[in-house]
Amino acid sequence: MIKVKPSGIKVFNPEKGYVLTEYSTKMPDSTFMNIKERVEKASKYYFTPGLSFINKINRAVIKEKFINARKIDQTKEENRRLFWDKYYSVQIKNNKLVTASLYYVELINSIKENSELINDKDISYQINLFLSNIKDEVENIDDIYIKIGDSHGDLTDSNIYSDGDHIYVIDWLYYKKRWILHDLIYFFLRTDIKSCPESITKNIIVNTLSEKSIVCNNNIISEEIEILRNNLHLFDIFKCELIEARLSGLYEMIEENTEYETAKKKVMIWFDALKKI
């Protein structure tokens, strides 16, 4: 089966056991290298389905093993807990301690740079509004340390599959080193509440992360959640990470001139959602 998108094509070949995603030939060198680096780093994880990068004259081609599996939310509930145990057992091995304020400033600078590269009036307006609402918080986290580790960046039930014996994660294009709570918070917001209504607050999110106990056996994650509970303004780090990742993806689409308006709408939805938290 072949799916055709403005950004390229996706080929499913169950007989030969692979899925190929080939991106546009218009892709600039910088975008090509970014995708190549992310895929090669993500491919080291045992729960990626045979992920590899193929260089075809500066066309980004991603190859994955074809898996006969179901989305994790369509399988037993215990599979979700098993996934998180495995996911964080890998992630915490590569974590490092950083000063929250320094990491925060780096994120804000990256957001500003991406905003300038995108050069979209609507996006620029939202960025300025977004940053004006959180800029004072930087001063409050000078003496707080957080842990940074490997992060998928778009972790939802839709990207996690199980065949009964193995768990697989697909779509690693947002991979980056991030705060180790990023994927957990993102998963909760996207999967468990579907949206961010007015009633959802930072306190409710942190309490829910603890109460659900999907990573209760992981002391490092539990400690990091407790740090967040005692310093709720750290939640703005998650917000900055999320916006920074979406803006990076939006810039790549500008260079290719593909699906930009659709991607822009998704970014704007996140701006609206995060304002309510």
C-alpha positions in Angstrom: 0.0 0.0 0.0 1.2 3.5 -0.8 0.1 6.7 0.9 0.9 10.0 -0.9 1.3 13.2 1.0 2.5 16.6 0.0 5.6 16.0 2.1 6.4 12.6 0.4 5.2 9.0 0.3 4.8 6.1 2.7 5.1 2.6 1.4 3.7 -0.4 3.4 5.1 -3.8 2.3 4.0 -6.5 4.6 5.3 -9.2 2.3 8.9 -8.0 2.6 8.3 -6.8 6.1 9.1 -3.1 6.0 7.5 0.4 5.9 9.3 3.2 4.0 8.7 6.9 4.6 10.3 9.0 1.9 10.3 12.8 2.2 10.3 15.4 -0.5 13.3 15.9 -2.8 13.0 19.7 -2.1 14.3 19.1 1.4 17.2 21.5 2.3 20.5 20.1 3.7 19.8 21.4 7.2 16.5 19.7 7.5 17.9 16.5 5.9 20.7 16.4 8.5 18.3 17.1 11.4 16.1 14.2 10.5 19.0 11.9 9.8 20.5 12.7 13.3 17.2 12.3 15.1 16.5 8.9 13.5 20.0 7.6 14.0 19.9 8.5 17.7 16.4 7.1 18.2 17.2 3.8 16.4 19.3 2.6 19.4 16.2 1.9 21.5 15.0 -1.7 21.7 11.3 -0.6 21.3 11.8 1.1 17.9 10.7 -1.3 15.1 13.9 -1.8 13.2 14.3 1.9 12.6 17.0 3.1 10.1 17.8 6.0 7.9 18.6 5.6 4.1 20.5 8.3 2.3 19.2 8.7 -1.2 20.9 11.8 -2.6 19.7 14.1 0.1 16.2 12.5 0.3 15.3 11.5 3.8 14.1 7.9 3.7 13.1 6.2 7.0 12.8 2.5 7.1 10.9 0.6 9.8 10.0 -3.0 10.4 6.4 -3.8 9.4 4.7 -4.9 12.6 1.5 -6.8 13.0 0.4 -5.0 16.2 -2.3 -3.0 17.7 -2.2 0.5 19.3 -1.5 0.1 23.0 -4.9 1.5 24.1 -6.5 -1.4 22.2 -4.6 -4.0 24.3 -4.6 -4.9 28.0 -4.2 -2.0 30.4 -1.1 -3.7 31.9 0.7 -3.2 28.6 0.7 0.6 29.2 2.3 0.2 32.6 4.8 -2.2 31.1 5.6 0.3 28.4 6.4 3.1 30.9 8.6 0.8 33.0 10.6 -0.1 29.9 10.6 3.4 28.5 12.0 5.1 31.6 14.4 2.2 32.4 16.2 3.2 29.1 15.7 7.0 29.4 17.1 7.5 32.9 20.4 5.7 32.1 21.3 8.7 29.9 20.0 11.5 32.1 22.1 14.4 33.3 21.5 17.0 35.9 21.2 20.6 34.7 20.3 24.0 36.2 16.6 24.6 35.4 17.2 28.3 34.8 19.9 27.8 32.2 17.9 25.1 30.4 14.9 27.4 30.5 16.9 30.3 28.9 18.2 28.0 26.2 14.7 26.9 25.3 13.4 30.5 25.1 16.3 31.5 22.9 15.6 28.6 20.6 11.9 29.6 20.4 12.8 33.1 19.5 15.2 31.9 16.8 12.6 29.6 15.3 10.1 32.4 15.4 12.4 34.6 13.4 13.1 31.9 10.8 9.4 31.1 10.3 8.6 34.8 9.9 4.8 34.4 10.3 2.9 37.3 11.8 0.4 35.1 13.6 3.1 32.9 15.0 5.2 35.8 16.1 2.3 37.4 17.9 1.6 34.1 19.8 5.3 33.7 20.6 5.5 37.2 22.1 2.3 36.6 24.1 3.5 33.2 25.3 7.0 34.5 26.4 5.5 37.6 28.1 3.4 35.3 30.3 6.3 33.2 31.5 9.4 35.5 31.5 9.2 36.4 35.2 9.3 32.7 36.2 13.0 32.4 35.1 14.1 34.3 38.2 12.4 31.8 40.5 14.4 28.7 39.5 18.0 29.6 39.9 18.8 27.0 42.5 16.6 24.2 41.2 18.1 21.3 39.2 16.2 19.0 36.8 17.1 15.9 34.9 17.4 15.9 31.1 17.2 12.7 29.1 16.1 11.1 25.8 12.6 12.2 24.7 10.3 11.0 21.9 8.5 14.4 21.8 5.1 13.1 20.5 4.3 10.2 22.7 0.6 9.2 22.6 -1.2 5.9 22.4 -1.3 6.4 18.6 2.5 6.0 18.4 2.8 3.0 20.8 2.0 -0.5 19.6 2.0 -4.0 21.1 1.9 -7.4 19.4 1.5 -9.2 22.8 5.2 -10.0 23.2 6.8 -6.7 22.3 6.1 -3.0 22.5 7.0 -0.7 19.7 7.2 3.1 19.4 7.0 4.8 16.0 7.3 8.4 14.7 10.6 9.6 16.2 10.9 12.9 14.2 10.5 15.0 17.4 13.3 13.1 19.2 15.6 15.3 21.4 17.2 15.6 24.8 14.5 17.1 27.1 13.3 17.2 30.7 12.6 13.6 31.7 9.0 14.5 32.6 8.2 15.9 29.2 6.9 12.7 27.5 4.9 11.7 30.6 3.1 15.1 30.8 2.6 15.2 27.1 1.1 11.7 27.1 -1.3 12.7 29.9 -2.5 15.9 28.1 -2.9 14.2 24.7 -4.2 10.8 25.7 -6.0 11.0 29.0 -7.9 14.3 28.8 -7.7 14.8 25.0 -7.7 18.6 25.4 -6.9 21.2 28.0 -10.2 22.6 29.4 -10.3 25.5 31.7 -10.6 23.3 34.7 -7.2 21.6 34.2 -4.5 23.3 36.3 -0.9 22.5 37.0 -1.8 21.1 40.4 -4.4 18.7 38.9 -1.9 17.5 36.3 0.9 16.8 38.9 -1.6 15.1 41.2 -2.9 13.0 38.4 0.6 11.9 37.3 1.2 10.7 40.9 -2.1 9.1 41.5 -2.1 7.2 38.2 1.2 5.7 39.3 2.1 4.5 35.8 5.7 4.9 36.7 5.4 4.3 40.4 8.3 1.8 40.5 10.8 4.4 39.1 12.3 6.3 42.0 14.0 8.9 39.7 10.7 9.8 38.0 8.8 9.9 41.3 11.5 12.3 42.7 11.2 14.5 39.6 7.4 14.6 39.9 7.9 15.7 43.6 10.3 18.5 42.5 7.6 19.7 40.1 4.9 19.5 42.8 7.0 21.7 45.0 7.9 24.1 42.2 4.9 24.3 39.9 6.4 27.1 37.9 8.7 24.5 36.4 5.7 23.4 34.4 6.6 26.3 32.0 9.7 24.3 31.0 7.4 21.7 29.6 5.5 24.4 27.8 8.7 25.8 26.3 9.9 22.4 25.2 6.6 21.6 23.5 6.4 24.9 21.6 10.1 24.7 20.6 9.6 21.2 19.1 6.5 22.3 17.2 8.1 25.4 15.8 11.1 23.4 14.6 8.8 21.1 12.8 6.9 24.1 11.3 10.2 25.6 10.0 11.0 22.3 8.2 7.6 22.5 6.5 8.3 26.0 5.4 11.5 24.9 3.7 9.6 22.1 1.9 6.4 24.2 1.3 4.4 21.2 2.5 1.4 20.9 4.8 2.4 24.2 6.4 -1.1 25.6 7.1 -2.3 22.3 8.6 0.8 22.2 10.9 0.4 25.8 11.8 -3.2 25.2 13.0 -1.9 22.4 15.3 0.7 24.8 16.7 -1.9 27.5 17.3 -4.1 24.9 19.1 -1.3 24.2 21.5 -0.8 27.9 22.2 -4.5 28.1 23.1 -4.4 25.0 25.2 -1.3 25.9 27.2 -2.7 29.3 28.1 -5.4 27.6 30.1 -2.9 25.6 32.3 
